Amino acid sequence: MTGKYSRVILSCSLVAMLPVMAHAAGTYYNGRGYSSPQRNYATTPYAARQQNTSYTQDTTYTRTRTVTPNANAAVGQPYQNYTRVVGGQTQNVYATSASPQTTNTSGTGFVLNAGISHEFASWAFDMKEAGSKLHYDNLHWNVFDVSAAYKFNAGNTLMRIDAGLRYGLQFGDSPMIDDDTTNGGYIVTEWWNDTDSDGTPDSLIGSQVGHSLSVGTSNGGNMLGLNAGFALADLITAGAVRITPSVGFRYLKYKLETKNDFGLTIDTGYCSAGAGNETQCEPIVVAIYGDGAQSVLWEPNENGLWNIPSGATQIDTGGTYAFKLPDISHSYETTWMGPYLAMDLDYQINNYNLMNARFELGLPMYTSTGDQPYRSDWQHPKSVEDKGGFGDAWHIGLEMNYMTALSESVFLSLGFNFDYYTMSGGDASTYLNSDYYMGIYNALLAYYQANGKTEAQMLEVDATAQHIKQLQSECPGWVCKVDNEIESIYKSLGVRIGIQAKF
């Protein structure tokens, strides 16, 4: 008869980071093989055996094994030897490999974890006063992550430090919608009626409001995540459950770009209110007549009707037009970063498997820089910058993993992660194109001066010139700032597979 003893040893622990790391160690080993339990009988002369035909030697075999812990054994090998009693004789048998361990993660050591995940995400931000909303829907990320942790004893306290890196690439195409129609718009100018024909406005006809909607395709984006933390490992234990609190700092940055953007913009003039909340607006109209050398911007009358001369040969709807931007139309780089508190929970299933979970609450700061090249020169400078300070945003992170042993120190991890970032009350900065506004202003001034008017006289009667001067005054350096304007939400759900090793 032969005997073989084999045990699998697993040790896992959750590391305070995203994605989850678990400390694990395990040992596969084979017990000593030993010879058949049959007695080896001494050889005696044939004659002697003939004289002793009544067998007196033992024909049965009795074996007992007692395992004795060796207090002087090396760390990780508490069972170094045992004694075996065979036929009343004691034999010392020495172990040839590490002895069994469990998946208890209370030990010290270094752990390395790497994995890949596929994440489904969306990002949107709203402007309260302007009413604009931009959102990227059905984002897909392929993310590679690597992280490390080290457990050590500080007196009677088990501690852990950890750090991690994540890098993601946008997968496939995702839709982007920039919506300034459903609850948005921008003032283009105001229309006034000169009732006494003295060249000065007397009564307000209405405001010219611009609305636009664009839909594009987002691809080629990237993501970078960093984190570092410090934990009191296994601070609370209850049976097979161990709880580890931690604090740390998390950084998430992603860049999204939009191409192949189709849009429609409408500058409306006269608007009429209907039943309930119904509103209908007419687009602004420019009438070009004669040989095209002269053009007049015709204002609506008090009844909202356009006075288009009978000689007009072409009618253009002014600021109402469709457009296509095949190259990059929108580009946003967004950062969430700040401190967090986390709680890790490990549940020991058996010597081979472990479940762990993590809850994280963070208070990140927020910055988003956007490029929207809706300019006459089609350039791409910084268009907008939104910021939220400490306390304006918060983050909830949830993770869960299942760990199973593959070998002595290598483990397979399967799990998911969920992140929810939200910011409310952020400040918005809009960077205006000064060349555009001052170009219009200087052209108006040249026209008035050619007709014997001064700049002061122009500003008394021309609403467009007045508006440009007001912008220049209210937006120092042509940067308009509005407080408590931005609300932003980013959320993602990912599925992950990883490999972990303990050293």
Secondary structure as GFF3:
##gff-version 3
##sequence-region A 1 503
A	DSSP	beta_strand	6	8	.	.	.	ID=ss1
A	DSSP	beta_strand	14	15	.	.	.	ID=ss2
A	DSSP	beta_strand	21	22	.	.	.	ID=ss3
A	DSSP	beta_strand	28	30	.	.	.	ID=ss4
A	DSSP	alpha_helix	46	51	.	.	.	ID=ss5
A	DSSP	beta_strand	63	68	.	.	.	ID=ss6
A	DSSP	beta_strand	81	86	.	.	.	ID=ss7
A	DSSP	beta_strand	89	94	.	.	.	ID=ss8
A	DSSP	beta_strand	109	127	.	.	.	ID=ss9
A	DSSP	beta_strand	133	154	.	.	.	ID=ss10
A	DSSP	beta_strand	157	170	.	.	.	ID=ss11
A	DSSP	beta_strand	174	179	.	.	.	ID=ss12
A	DSSP	beta_strand	186	193	.	.	.	ID=ss13
A	DSSP	beta_strand	203	218	.	.	.	ID=ss14
A	DSSP	beta_strand	222	232	.	.	.	ID=ss15
A	DSSP	beta_strand	236	238	.	.	.	ID=ss16
A	DSSP	beta_strand	241	273	.	.	.	ID=ss17
A	DSSP	beta_strand	279	283	.	.	.	ID=ss18
A	DSSP	beta_strand	286	289	.	.	.	ID=ss19
A	DSSP	beta_strand	294	297	.	.	.	ID=ss20
A	DSSP	beta_strand	312	316	.	.	.	ID=ss21
A	DSSP	beta_strand	321	325	.	.	.	ID=ss22
A	DSSP	beta_strand	330	348	.	.	.	ID=ss23
A	DSSP	beta_strand	353	362	.	.	.	ID=ss24
A	DSSP	beta_strand	365	371	.	.	.	ID=ss25
A	DSSP	beta_strand	384	388	.	.	.	ID=ss26
A	DSSP	beta_strand	393	405	.	.	.	ID=ss27
A	DSSP	beta_strand	410	431	.	.	.	ID=ss28
A	DSSP	alpha_helix	434	450	.	.	.	ID=ss29
A	DSSP	alpha_helix	455	461	.	.	.	ID=ss30
A	DSSP	alpha_helix	463	474	.	.	.	ID=ss31
A	DSSP	three_ten_helix	476	478	.	.	.	ID=ss32
A	DSSP	beta_strand	479	502	.	.	.	ID=ss33
###
